Amino acid sequence: MAAGSLGLITLAEVGRSYFVSSKPCSTLMISISSLALIVNATSLMLIAQKKHYGDHLKAS
């Protein structure tokens, strides 16, 4: 769910930049990238804890 929200925020920012013709907001880009890193690292840790439960998790 968090990844989907980040994707929507990113698309909204791209759309806003396209129609307003403004420069990219580096602070916003760094903030979203940092948040995505935290979410991805958390997901990886959760998957690693459950990895011994079955073959279906080995693909992730």
Phi and psi in degrees as GROMACS dihedral restraints (atoms count N, CA, C in turn):
[ dihedral_restraints ]
;  ai    aj    ak    al  type     phi  dphi    fc
    3     4     5     6     1   -65.3    20    10
    4     5     6     7     1   -39.2    20    10
    6     7     8     9     1   -64.4    20    10
    7     8     9    10     1   -38.6    20    10
    9    10    11    12     1   -64.9    20    10
   10    11    12    13     1   -40.2    20    10
   12    13    14    15     1   -64.2    20    10
   13    14    15    16     1   -42.2    20    10
   15    16    17    18     1   -63.8    20    10
   16    17    18    19     1   -38.2    20    10
   18    19    20    21     1   -63.3    20    10
   19    20    21    22     1   -42.6    20    10
   21    22    23    24     1   -65.9    20    10
   22    23    24    25     1   -40.1    20    10
   24    25    26    27     1   -63.3    20    10
   25    26    27    28     1   -42.0    20    10
   27    28    29    30     1   -64.2    20    10
   28    29    30    31     1   -45.1    20    10
   30    31    32    33     1   -62.3    20    10
   31    32    33    34     1   -40.2    20    10
   33    34    35    36     1   -62.2    20    10
   34    35    36    37     1   -41.7    20    10
   36    37    38    39     1   -66.5    20    10
   37    38    39    40     1   -39.8    20    10
   39    40    41    42     1   -63.8    20    10
   40    41    42    43     1   -44.6    20    10
   42    43    44    45     1   -61.9    20    10
   43    44    45    46     1   -42.8    20    10
   45    46    47    48     1   -62.6    20    10
   46    47    48    49     1   -43.5    20    10
   48    49    50    51     1   -64.2    20    10
   49    50    51    52     1   -36.7    20    10
   51    52    53    54     1   -66.7    20    10
   52    53    54    55     1   -46.8    20    10
   54    55    56    57     1   -79.1    20    10
   55    56    57    58     1   -28.9    20    10
   57    58    59    60     1   -91.8    20    10
   58    59    60    61     1   -15.9    20    10
   60    61    62    63     1    57.7    20    10
   61    62    63    64     1    46.8    20    10
   63    64    65    66     1  -104.5    20    10
   64    65    66    67     1   164.4    20    10
   66    67    68    69     1   -72.3    20    10
   67    68    69    70     1   151.6    20    10
   69    70    71    72     1   -62.3    20    10
   70    71    72    73     1   143.0    20    10
   72    73    74    75     1   -87.8    20    10
   73    74    75    76     1   101.8    20    10
   75    76    77    78     1   -64.7    20    10
   76    77    78    79     1   -33.8    20    10
   78    79    80    81     1   -63.7    20    10
   79    80    81    82     1   -42.4    20    10
   81    82    83    84     1   -66.3    20    10
   82    83    84    85     1   -40.5    20    10
   84    85    86    87     1   -64.6    20    10
   85    86    87    88     1   -42.5    20    10
   87    88    89    90     1   -66.1    20    10
   88    89    90    91     1   -39.9    20    10
   90    91    92    93     1   -64.0    20    10
   91    92    93    94     1   -47.2    20    10
   93    94    95    96     1   -66.0    20    10
   94    95    96    97     1   -40.3    20    10
   96    97    98    99     1   -63.6    20    10
   97    98    99   100     1   -40.5    20    10
   99   100   101   102     1   -65.7    20    10
  100   101   102   103     1   -42.2    20    10
  102   103   104   105     1   -64.4    20    10
  103   104   105   106     1   -40.8    20    10
  105   106   107   108     1   -62.9    20    10
  106   107   108   109     1   -38.8    20    10
  108   109   110   111     1   -61.9    20    10
  109   110   111   112     1   -43.8    20    10
  111   112   113   114     1   -64.2    20    10
  112   113   114   115     1   -44.5    20    10
  114   115   116   117     1   -63.8    20    10
  115   116   117   118     1   -43.8    20    10
  117   118   119   120     1   -65.4    20    10
  118   119   120   121     1   -41.2    20    10
  120   121   122   123     1   -65.0    20    10
  121   122   123   124     1   -40.4    20    10
  123   124   125   126     1   -63.3    20    10
  124   125   126   127     1   -44.2    20    10
  126   127   128   129     1   -61.2    20    10
  127   128   129   130     1   -42.4    20    10
  129   130   131   132     1   -63.5    20    10
  130   131   132   133     1   -40.9    20    10
  132   133   134   135     1   -65.7    20    10
  133   134   135   136     1   -40.5    20    10
  135   136   137   138     1   -64.9    20    10
  136   137   138   139     1   -41.0    20    10
  138   139   140   141     1   -66.5    20    10
  139   140   141   142     1   -39.8    20    10
  141   142   143   144     1   -63.6    20    10
  142   143   144   145     1   -33.1    20    10
  144   145   146   147     1   -69.9    20    10
  145   146   147   148     1   -30.9    20    10
  147   148   149   150     1   -99.1    20    10
  148   149   150   151     1     4.8    20    10
  150   151   152   153     1   -61.5    20    10
  151   152   153   154     1   -27.2    20    10
  153   154   155   156     1   -80.7    20    10
  154   155   156   157     1    -0.6    20    10
  156   157   158   159     1   -83.5    20    10
  157   158   159   160     1   -15.3    20    10
  159   160   161   162     1   172.6    20    10
  160   161   162   163     1   165.7    20    10
  162   163   164   165     1   -68.9    20    10
  163   164   165   166     1   -27.1    20    10
  165   166   167   168     1   -64.2    20    10
  166   167   168   169     1   -21.9    20    10
  168   169   170   171     1   -88.8    20    10
  169   170   171   172     1   -15.3    20    10
  171   172   173   174     1   -66.8    20    10
  172   173   174   175     1   -25.8    20    10
  174   175   176   177     1   -72.2    20    10
  175   176   177   178     1   -24.2    20    10
